[in-house]
Amino acid sequence: MKERLPVAHTFSRILSRRGFLTAGGAGLAGVLLGAAGAEVYEVEDGPCTSAQPDSDPNGSPDLHGNWEAVRDQFELRRDRVHMAGFLLASHPRPVRDAIETHRRALDADPAGYLHENGARLEGEVRDAAAHYLEASPDDIALTDSTTMGLGLLYGGLKLREGQEILTTVHDHYATANSLRLRAERTGAAVRWIGLYEDLATVSKDEIVGNLIEAVRPQTRVVAVTWVHSSTGLKLPIREMADALAEVNRGRDEDDRALLCVDGVHGFGVEDASVADLGCDFFVAGCHKWLFGPRGTGLVWGKPEAWPVASPTIPTFDGPAPGEWIGAHSYGNWWNAAAEGPLPMATAMTPGGYHSFEHRWALNAAFALHQNIGKPLVADRIHELNRRLKEGMAELSHVILRTPIDEELSAGITCFDTEGLSFEGAVPWLAERGIVASQAPYHTSYTRLAPSLLTSPEEVDETLDALRHLNSAFVQ
Ligand SMILES: Cc1ncc(COP(=O)(O)O)c(C=O)c1O
């Protein structure tokens, strides 16, 4: 079949000048509500759209708090209780459709589709992310994962002689090893602290107090994780940011202690904007709670914080040749008369040809969450975890490790049992059709994560299984 190409766009043109709310809103509605007005891009086995997925012939369901309709968007096996979705997302239907649309178009004409649509599609993804985070698209770098974002951010921080990075013993491998690698490579000083004594008694005041006590005049970066995947503890990021703001009062801009957050297990769970959090950098993968395409992520930075970052991987985003002169852009890298650098969030978006069909389908995941409603998403995940925790608290052989307090917890519930080796718990639960996960940390608890894809009945089924864990394991 003959191709009808859409209006030309240049792949490397910056699209971030657009107002994100308007553009993002239009893009979002289009993704879920059908492809009205989208450009037609025909490929061999039928027409598909350049920006929007094939629309649902039966019309898109109203997902606003309609949990069965949300569950129906996924091809997750029905014979299992999925309590480990926080590791890696199953793609919901709008995401699958969008990936398929872009894949078919790329397979039909890789260079043509990329050159004609790439910049616009990437701009739409940035707009959707900005709309979701209530931020500016100009401050968002797109990555492939949390780990990539953390590695690029921490690896490239501009630190002056004597400045240090303060981090904690509670963070994930990705933060710990990004910092360790950074320290090995450049000699940067990294200091590890504990934020609390005991999960059973942990409080916001204790966490904030320990953090502030540890900050020194030379502390330039504070690297923490919003929701710990070791314990399910959620840090009070807002209170930490406010306390750091006090410390920073009177410091020069170049000496401010910047709060950098691995936000992946709060992202797609909590109803918070980046302004609500108050941090300086927010790093997350989009392929966990958010249900984005596998291999997607982002880094958001405050405009005044971005100058501390420096890119490692050259970006492909930026102006086209002859369009705008930028010192670090692909389009003009040969141009000795380069006049200035790219915006840092653009420069921090790694270049290289990659899995574009996944990157460009990411706005469908943001749209899905917005369609359900961020407050409802948060309420539902908290409600299910509360149910699980309250049920666990009644089981004398189960030690709930995650705080019951919802200000200090989110969607991950961790437990263990006195005197029990947990090597067997995850497979034992799996035999009963319950997918759990063992935390890959030195002190390792079993993790259950009720999500938008689990029902209250499935939480009860899990509790029923846990009731028998005692006789199965404890001698
Ligand atoms: C707290 C935390 N950060 C980062 C990661 C790694 O995420 P990604 O797969 O997006 O790199 C994980 C693992 O799932 C995690 O638990």
PDBQT file of the ligand as one rigid body, heavy atoms in Angstrom, charges set to zero:
ROOT
HETATM    1  C1  LIG A 501      14.190   1.971  44.745  1.00  0.00    +0.000 C 
HETATM    2  C2  LIG A 501      14.556   1.452  43.381  1.00  0.00    +0.000 A 
HETATM    3  N1  LIG A 501      15.224   2.255  42.530  1.00  0.00    +0.000 NA
HETATM    4  C3  LIG A 501      15.587   1.847  41.306  1.00  0.00    +0.000 A 
HETATM    5  C4  LIG A 501      15.274   0.584  40.857  1.00  0.00    +0.000 A 
HETATM    6  C5  LIG A 501      15.673   0.199  39.463  1.00  0.00    +0.000 C 
HETATM    7  O1  LIG A 501      14.664   0.654  38.594  1.00  0.00    +0.000 OA
HETATM    8  P1  LIG A 501      14.846   0.632  37.016  1.00  0.00    +0.000 P 
HETATM    9  O2  LIG A 501      14.523  -0.754  36.581  1.00  0.00    +0.000 OA
HETATM   10  O3  LIG A 501      13.837   1.604  36.498  1.00  0.00    +0.000 OA
HETATM   11  O4  LIG A 501      16.226   1.017  36.726  1.00  0.00    +0.000 OA
HETATM   12  C6  LIG A 501      14.593  -0.297  41.700  1.00  0.00    +0.000 A 
HETATM   13  C7  LIG A 501      14.297  -1.684  41.292  1.00  0.00    +0.000 C 
HETATM   14  O5  LIG A 501      13.322  -2.102  40.881  1.00  0.00    +0.000 OA
HETATM   15  C8  LIG A 501      14.216   0.151  42.984  1.00  0.00    +0.000 A 
HETATM   16  O6  LIG A 501      13.551  -0.653  43.832  1.00  0.00    +0.000 OA
ENDROOT
TORSDOF 0
